[in-house]
Amino acid sequence: MREHLDSQLTQRTLVHRAEHLGWHPERIEVFDGDLGQSAAGSQERDDFQALGAAVALGHGGMVFGWQVSRLARNNAEWYQLLDLAALLGTLIGDTDGIYDPRLYNDRLLLGLKGTMSEAELHFLKARMRGGMLNKARRGELEMRPPVGLVYREDGVLSLDPDTEVQAALRMVFKTFERTGSAMQIVKLFNEQGLRFPRRIRKGVNKGELHWVKAAHSRML
């Protein structure tokens, strides 16, 4: 992200293409706040929403994208944008050409691009999962262990060496064996003023141990 910026620079050259087609620089708005986020629809993308709103209000003469079908990796969002563009006469442009969603042939081609983009995501996920399964079969797949378990330097999964962490986890399992309820574990911890261990998973403090208030989701 810090050193390999060619993809970002290439996408931003679309501004020059818009200028070449007659748009004044002051009338060109760049939506690049979603760079690095998946367009699969599993997370909020503020700039994509803002783009859709601009089209819906009739403020967009044309939407440019390096590959416009990559604006959305799912057909629901993609066709919603196409419907808005067709209703308000907004053109769609990418490196292959310029399309008018009001024209049947152009809309058909844009729809195919969107379907292929969605299918591509499925194939990417399938290949990634296949790689994970192969690694697991060889016994080399490391997954984030729950609190109380850590990977040793030799890659073997073992109990957390911190004796306080071990004691807290033993209390969790003993209480659950007696009560059969995660909520009762939370109640016991809170009544006794006990804290529950938590390992920082990422960032500059990765691996550090924190003691936090017991919560039902953590017990589950």
C-alpha positions in Angstrom: 0.0 0.0 0.0 2.9 2.4 0.8 5.3 1.5 -2.0 3.3 0.0 -4.9 1.1 3.0 -5.9 0.8 2.3 -9.7 -2.7 1.0 -9.4 -3.9 4.1 -7.6 -2.0 6.4 -10.0 -3.5 4.6 -13.0 -7.1 4.9 -11.6 -6.6 8.6 -11.0 -5.5 9.2 -14.6 -9.2 8.8 -15.4 -9.5 12.5 -14.5 -7.5 13.3 -17.6 -9.7 11.1 -19.7 -12.7 13.1 -18.5 -11.0 16.3 -19.3 -10.2 15.0 -22.8 -13.9 14.3 -23.3 -14.8 17.9 -22.5 -15.4 18.0 -18.7 -13.9 21.1 -17.0 -11.6 20.1 -14.1 -13.8 21.9 -11.6 -16.7 19.7 -12.6 -14.8 16.5 -12.0 -15.2 14.8 -8.6 -13.0 12.0 -7.5 -14.4 9.3 -5.2 -11.4 7.4 -3.9 -12.2 6.9 -0.3 -13.0 3.2 -0.8 -9.6 2.2 -2.2 -8.4 -1.0 -0.6 -11.9 -2.1 0.5 -13.7 -5.0 -1.1 -16.7 -4.3 -3.3 -18.3 -7.6 -2.4 -21.0 -5.8 -0.3 -19.9 -7.1 3.1 -18.9 -3.7 4.4 -20.0 -0.1 4.2 -18.3 1.9 1.4 -19.1 5.5 2.0 -17.8 6.8 -1.3 -19.8 4.3 -3.3 -22.9 5.4 -1.4 -22.0 9.0 -2.1 -21.5 8.2 -5.8 -24.9 6.6 -6.0 -26.5 9.6 -4.3 -24.8 12.0 -6.8 -26.2 10.0 -9.7 -29.7 9.8 -8.1 -29.7 13.5 -7.7 -28.8 14.0 -11.3 -25.4 15.5 -10.6 -23.4 13.1 -12.6 -23.0 13.3 -16.4 -20.8 10.3 -16.5 -19.3 7.7 -14.1 -15.8 6.7 -14.9 -14.0 3.7 -13.6 -10.9 1.8 -14.6 -13.1 -1.3 -14.7 -16.6 -0.1 -13.9 -17.9 -3.5 -13.0 -15.4 -3.5 -10.1 -17.5 -0.7 -8.6 -19.6 -3.5 -7.2 -18.7 -7.2 -6.8 -22.4 -8.1 -6.4 -25.1 -7.7 -9.0 -27.6 -6.1 -6.6 -25.5 -3.0 -6.1 -24.3 -3.0 -9.7 -27.8 -3.1 -11.2 -29.1 -0.5 -8.7 -26.4 1.9 -10.0 -27.3 1.0 -13.7 -31.0 1.6 -13.0 -30.2 5.1 -11.6 -27.9 5.9 -14.4 -30.5 4.8 -17.0 -33.3 6.8 -15.3 -31.3 10.0 -15.2 -29.3 9.7 -18.4 -25.9 9.2 -16.8 -23.2 7.6 -19.0 -20.8 4.9 -17.8 -17.2 4.9 -18.9 -14.2 2.6 -18.5 -11.0 1.8 -20.4 -13.0 -0.3 -22.9 -15.5 2.3 -23.9 -18.4 4.6 -23.0 -21.9 3.1 -22.5 -25.4 4.5 -22.2 -27.4 2.3 -19.8 -30.6 3.4 -21.6 -29.5 1.5 -24.7 -30.3 -2.2 -24.6 -27.0 -3.4 -26.1 -24.9 -1.2 -23.8 -26.9 -2.3 -20.7 -26.5 -6.0 -21.8 -22.7 -5.5 -22.0 -22.6 -3.8 -18.6 -24.7 -6.5 -17.1 -22.3 -9.2 -18.4 -19.3 -7.2 -17.0 -21.0 -7.2 -13.6 -21.8 -10.9 -13.7 -18.3 -11.8 -14.7 -16.9 -9.6 -11.9 -19.1 -11.4 -9.4 -18.1 -14.8 -10.7 -14.4 -13.8 -10.6 -14.8 -13.1 -6.9 -16.3 -16.6 -6.4 -13.3 -18.2 -8.2 -10.8 -16.2 -6.2 -12.4 -17.3 -2.9 -12.5 -20.9 -4.1 -8.8 -20.9 -4.9 -7.9 -19.3 -1.6 -10.0 -21.8 0.3 -8.4 -24.7 -1.7 -4.9 -23.4 -0.7 -6.0 -23.2 3.0 -7.3 -26.8 2.9 -4.1 -28.1 1.3 -2.1 -26.4 4.0 -4.3 -27.8 6.7 -3.9 -31.3 5.3 -0.1 -30.9 5.6 -0.6 -29.7 9.2 0.9 -26.3 8.4 -2.2 -24.1 8.6 -2.0 -21.6 11.5 -5.2 -20.1 12.6 -5.8 -17.5 15.3 -6.2 -19.6 18.5 -8.7 -18.6 21.2 -7.4 -16.9 24.4 -5.6 -19.5 26.5 -3.8 -21.1 23.6 -0.6 -19.8 21.9 1.8 -21.0 19.2 5.2 -21.8 20.4 8.3 -20.8 18.4 8.4 -24.3 16.9 4.8 -23.9 15.6 3.2 -26.2 18.1 -0.1 -25.1 19.7 0.1 -25.1 23.5 -1.4 -23.6 26.7 -0.6 -20.0 27.3 2.5 -20.0 29.7 0.9 -17.2 31.8 -0.3 -19.0 34.9 -3.0 -16.3 35.6 -4.4 -16.9 32.1 -4.5 -20.6 32.8 -6.3 -20.0 36.1 -8.9 -17.8 34.5 -9.6 -20.4 31.8 -9.8 -23.2 34.3 -12.4 -21.2 36.2 -14.4 -20.7 33.0 -14.5 -24.4 32.2 -15.2 -25.5 35.8 -18.1 -23.1 36.1 -19.5 -24.1 32.8 -19.3 -27.8 33.7 -21.2 -27.0 36.9 -23.8 -24.6 35.5 -23.9 -25.2 31.8 -24.4 -21.5 31.2 -22.0 -18.9 29.7 -24.1 -16.2 31.4 -23.5 -17.8 34.8 -19.7 -17.6 34.1 -20.0 -13.9 33.4 -22.1 -13.4 36.6 -19.5 -15.2 38.7 -16.6 -13.2 37.2 -18.4 -9.9 37.8 -19.6 -10.8 41.3 -16.0 -11.6 42.3 -14.5 -8.6 40.5 -12.4 -10.8 38.2 -11.2 -9.8 34.8 -10.9 -12.0 31.7 -7.7 -12.2 29.6 -7.5 -10.9 26.0 -4.5 -11.0 23.6 -4.1 -8.0 21.2 -4.3 -9.6 17.8 -2.9 -6.9 15.5 -1.2 -3.5 15.4 1.8 -2.2 17.3 0.7 -3.9 20.5 0.1 -7.3 18.9 0.6 -10.1 21.4 0.2 -8.0 24.5 -2.1 -9.3 27.3 -4.9 -7.2 28.5 -7.4 -8.0 31.3 -11.0 -6.9 30.4 -14.4 -7.1 31.9 -16.0 -10.5 31.3 -18.6 -10.5 28.5 -21.1 -13.1 27.3 -19.6 -13.1 23.8 -16.1 -13.8 25.1 -17.4 -16.7 27.2 -19.1 -18.2 24.2 
